[in-house]
Amino acid sequence: MDIITSTSNQGIKNVKTLLAKARARRQQQVFVVEGPRMVLETPEEYLREVYISQSYIEKSLESMDDLEIRFGDKLRVVNENVMKHMSDTETPQGILAVVTQPAYELTDLIQDDNPLLMVLENVQDPGNLGTIFRTAEGAGVNGIIMSSDTVDIFNPKTVRSTMGSLYRMPFVISADLSDTLKELQQQGVKFYAAHLAGEKYYDGYDYTSPTGFLIGNEGNGLTDEIAGIADEYVKIPMGGKLESLNAAMAAGVLMYEANRQRRI
């Protein structure tokens, strides 16, 4: 197999563009994942192109023949300089892939008779979003709904933070979050907003029926419009001089309380 040695190769240039620009990712409906874990966890039908370095081949438990069988004509071999050039990390792991973006409809999130949903409005930190995805998978959440101004789920930092949950946690990006929530309320979903105005603590409500939790922006919380749609405000007890928790931590507390109640 020929080795790509030039950073001006069209495929290499496109990977760089996809890593840097959300618009390009949207237009092509793809994103980039890096590292053995993320690439090998990618469902086969999502893989578009797989790039590996010569050193990765040497370190891999699989032979070049095995890699060619695994990835077929999607496989590209690059030299170390090219891999370093195209990687989004300081220490490239020698393998990355261009992947089709998963796509879901709102109905995919509420197929369960008793759905548990996370709703995120304008969450901006990639690490928070990725952690919420991972925690949601662990807590048994059925899906995540994000406002269109939430940080791009296909941002390289967010993708890394999901640790593969991106492939397994259904999600939708809502162009009109208010309308989406009202539609779900009509279908029996009750929404609880993490809010400083909450009168009862989070463990004082019953989440064993169709439930959605609302989490807002890290600095400003939920907008008045979205908070106003909530059926109830809930608060998390704060010791010391804290006013609130990190968005991902607050989401985790709520999701696992629902998990606890549903297990009982």
C-alpha positions as semicolon CSV with decimal commas, in nm:
position;residue;x (nm);y (nm);z (nm)
1;M;0,000;0,000;0,000
2;D;0,130;0,347;-0,090
3;I;0,227;0,575;0,199
4;I;0,099;0,933;0,200
5;T;0,398;1,159;0,261
6;S;0,263;1,501;0,165
7;T;0,050;1,730;0,381
8;S;-0,090;1,880;0,061
9;N;-0,274;1,554;-0,013
10;Q;-0,642;1,639;-0,059
11;G;-0,760;1,386;0,201
12;I;-0,516;1,519;0,460
13;K;-0,623;1,877;0,394
14;N;-0,986;1,779;0,433
15;V;-0,920;1,614;0,771
16;K;-0,757;1,936;0,891
17;T;-1,058;2,135;0,771
18;L;-1,302;1,898;0,942
19;L;-1,115;1,926;1,271
20;A;-1,113;2,304;1,257
21;K;-1,450;2,402;1,111
22;A;-1,797;2,305;1,230
23;R;-1,942;2,434;0,903
24;A;-1,738;2,183;0,703
25;R;-1,850;1,904;0,936
26;R;-2,214;2,005;0,886
27;Q;-2,183;2,030;0,510
28;Q;-2,016;1,691;0,474
29;Q;-2,213;1,531;0,760
30;V;-1,893;1,377;0,898
31;F;-1,650;1,432;1,186
32;V;-1,306;1,309;1,293
33;V;-1,221;1,067;1,574
34;E;-0,871;0,995;1,703
35;G;-0,707;0,711;1,892
36;P;-0,750;0,332;1,886
37;R;-1,044;0,326;2,127
38;M;-1,261;0,574;1,939
39;V;-1,175;0,437;1,595
40;L;-1,224;0,072;1,690
41;E;-1,554;0,150;1,867
42;T;-1,690;0,323;1,558
43;P;-1,966;0,116;1,396
44;E;-1,834;-0,017;1,066
45;E;-2,108;0,147;0,863
46;Y;-2,005;0,490;0,995
47;L;-1,640;0,465;0,888
48;R;-1,550;0,669;0,579
49;E;-1,169;0,683;0,590
50;V;-0,913;0,544;0,835
51;Y;-0,563;0,694;0,857
52;I;-0,283;0,508;1,033
53;S;0,084;0,593;1,075
54;Q;0,375;0,361;1,011
55;S;0,458;0,353;1,383
56;Y;0,100;0,250;1,464
57;I;0,138;-0,047;1,232
58;E;0,458;-0,147;1,411
59;K;0,295;-0,120;1,756
60;S;-0,040;-0,273;1,661
61;L;-0,132;-0,625;1,765
62;E;-0,271;-0,663;1,414
63;S;-0,057;-0,717;1,105
64;M;-0,086;-0,493;0,801
65;D;-0,282;-0,771;0,633
66;D;-0,522;-0,781;0,928
67;L;-0,566;-0,402;0,915
68;E;-0,638;-0,415;0,544
69;I;-0,897;-0,686;0,601
70;R;-1,055;-0,488;0,888
71;F;-1,077;-0,154;0,709
72;G;-1,062;-0,251;0,341
73;D;-1,039;0,031;0,090
74;K;-1,105;0,286;0,364
75;L;-0,750;0,243;0,495
76;R;-0,481;0,506;0,431
77;V;-0,122;0,484;0,556
78;V;0,065;0,809;0,632
79;N;0,415;0,886;0,754
80;E;0,481;1,029;1,101
81;N;0,505;1,391;0,988
82;V;0,173;1,375;0,810
83;M;0,003;1,212;1,110
84;K;0,141;1,481;1,341
85;H;0,027;1,750;1,097
86;M;-0,329;1,621;1,071
87;S;-0,383;1,527;1,435
88;D;-0,572;1,750;1,679
89;T;-0,370;1,622;1,977
90;E;-0,018;1,707;2,091
91;T;0,080;1,340;2,105
92;P;-0,094;1,161;1,816
93;Q;-0,183;0,798;1,879
94;G;-0,122;0,704;1,519
95;I;-0,478;0,637;1,407
96;L;-0,773;0,856;1,321
97;A;-1,085;0,826;1,111
98;V;-1,340;1,032;0,921
99;V;-1,680;0,917;1,043
100;T;-2,040;0,971;0,936
101;Q;-2,238;1,176;1,187
102;P;-2,504;0,973;1,371
103;A;-2,852;1,109;1,303
104;Y;-3,170;1,059;1,505
105;E;-3,529;1,180;1,510
106;L;-3,711;1,292;1,824
107;T;-3,918;0,974;1,806
108;D;-3,600;0,770;1,852
109;L;-3,557;0,924;2,198
110;I;-3,905;0,839;2,322
111;Q;-3,952;0,485;2,191
112;D;-3,943;0,362;2,550
113;D;-4,282;0,384;2,724
114;N;-4,116;0,560;3,015
115;P;-3,835;0,775;2,873
116;L;-3,568;0,956;3,073
117;L;-3,430;1,256;2,884
118;M;-3,161;1,519;2,929
119;V;-3,223;1,865;2,781
120;L;-2,929;2,102;2,740
121;E;-2,964;2,470;2,661
122;N;-2,654;2,655;2,542
123;V;-2,403;2,436;2,727
124;Q;-2,071;2,568;2,597
125;D;-1,789;2,364;2,747
126;P;-1,690;2,064;2,530
127;G;-1,579;1,871;2,837
128;N;-1,913;1,926;3,008
129;L;-2,107;1,809;2,704
130;G;-1,891;1,500;2,658
131;T;-1,916;1,412;3,028
132;I;-2,295;1,448;3,018
133;F;-2,308;1,204;2,727
134;R;-2,096;0,950;2,914
135;T;-2,293;0,990;3,236
136;A;-2,624;0,969;3,050
137;E;-2,525;0,637;2,901
138;G;-2,425;0,505;3,242
139;A;-2,744;0,626;3,408
140;G;-2,974;0,472;3,150
141;V;-3,094;0,792;2,985
142;N;-3,289;0,736;2,663
143;G;-3,170;1,045;2,481
144;I;-3,029;1,397;2,490
145;I;-3,190;1,706;2,339
146;M;-2,966;2,006;2,272
147;S;-3,048;2,362;2,171
148;S;-2,889;2,470;1,845
149;D;-2,654;2,707;2,031
150;T;-2,506;2,427;2,243
151;V;-2,139;2,356;2,168
152;D;-2,095;2,132;1,864
153;I;-2,115;1,766;1,969
154;F;-1,874;1,688;1,684
155;N;-1,609;1,931;1,809
156;P;-1,288;1,723;1,849
157;K;-1,265;1,801;2,222
158;T;-1,627;1,702;2,277
159;V;-1,585;1,382;2,078
160;R;-1,287;1,280;2,292
161;S;-1,479;1,359;2,611
162;T;-1,767;1,129;2,517
163;M;-1,530;0,828;2,524
164;G;-1,746;0,647;2,269
165;S;-2,086;0,729;2,422
166;L;-2,147;0,949;2,119
167;Y;-2,213;0,630;1,922
168;R;-2,458;0,486;2,172
169;M;-2,653;0,780;2,316
170;P;-2,933;0,901;2,086
171;F;-2,950;1,279;2,054
172;V;-3,120;1,554;1,859
173;I;-3,029;1,917;1,804
174;S;-3,347;2,123;1,827
175;A;-3,389;2,430;1,608
176;D;-3,666;2,547;1,843
177;L;-3,614;2,404;2,191
178;S;-3,931;2,561;2,329
179;D;-4,152;2,394;2,070
180;T;-3,973;2,060;2,116
181;L;-4,032;2,063;2,492
182;K;-4,397;2,158;2,456
183;E;-4,445;1,875;2,208
184;L;-4,295;1,630;2,455
185;Q;-4,509;1,765;2,738
186;Q;-4,816;1,690;2,530
187;Q;-4,690;1,331;2,510
188;G;-4,668;1,306;2,887
189;V;-4,307;1,401;2,964
190;K;-4,266;1,607;3,281
191;F;-3,970;1,848;3,290
192;Y;-3,763;1,938;3,594
193;A;-3,531;2,238;3,574
194;A;-3,216;2,263;3,780
195;H;-3,280;2,615;3,905
196;L;-3,180;2,838;4,196
197;A;-3,549;2,922;4,246
198;G;-3,630;2,560;4,327
199;E;-3,824;2,517;4,651
200;K;-3,755;2,145;4,699
201;Y;-3,437;1,944;4,671
202;Y;-3,385;1,719;4,372
203;D;-3,455;1,401;4,569
204;G;-3,799;1,525;4,672
205;Y;-3,966;1,444;4,340
206;D;-4,076;1,126;4,166
207;Y;-3,889;1,056;3,841
208;T;-4,032;0,710;3,774
209;S;-4,272;0,837;3,506
210;P;-4,163;1,001;3,174
211;T;-3,907;1,261;3,284
212;G;-3,678;1,522;3,137
213;F;-3,413;1,728;3,314
214;L;-3,328;2,080;3,197
215;I;-2,969;2,204;3,230
216;G;-2,867;2,552;3,119
217;N;-2,557;2,747;3,026
218;E;-2,260;2,721;3,265
219;G;-2,257;3,091;3,347
220;N;-2,616;3,204;3,301
221;G;-2,825;2,896;3,360
222;L;-3,151;2,844;3,172
223;T;-3,314;3,128;2,982
224;D;-3,643;3,252;3,125
225;E;-3,827;3,109;2,824
226;I;-3,703;2,753;2,873
227;A;-3,717;2,768;3,252
228;G;-4,077;2,884;3,220
229;I;-4,171;2,562;3,040
230;A;-4,051;2,341;3,327
231;D;-4,315;2,166;3,533
232;E;-4,102;2,194;3,847
233;Y;-3,784;2,366;3,964
234;V;-3,544;2,152;4,162
235;K;-3,241;2,254;4,363
236;I;-2,929;2,071;4,471
237;P;-2,815;2,135;4,830
238;M;-2,504;2,352;4,849
239;G;-2,261;2,363;5,135
240;G;-1,996;2,625;5,195
241;K;-2,019;2,936;4,980
242;L;-2,111;2,764;4,655
243;E;-2,416;2,877;4,460
244;S;-2,419;2,603;4,197
245;L;-2,240;2,298;4,058
246;N;-2,063;2,246;3,730
247;A;-2,323;2,170;3,458
248;A;-2,204;1,814;3,404
249;M;-2,197;1,743;3,777
250;A;-2,547;1,882;3,828
251;A;-2,673;1,675;3,536
252;G;-2,508;1,365;3,683
253;V;-2,670;1,415;4,023
254;L;-3,015;1,438;3,864
255;M;-2,969;1,148;3,622
256;Y;-2,848;0,911;3,891
257;E;-3,128;1,007;4,127
258;A;-3,372;0,908;3,852
259;N;-3,170;0,590;3,799
260;R;-3,187;0,510;4,171
261;Q;-3,563;0,562;4,185
262;R;-3,626;0,354;3,876
263;R;-3,413;0,068;4,005
264;I;-3,610;0,061;4,329
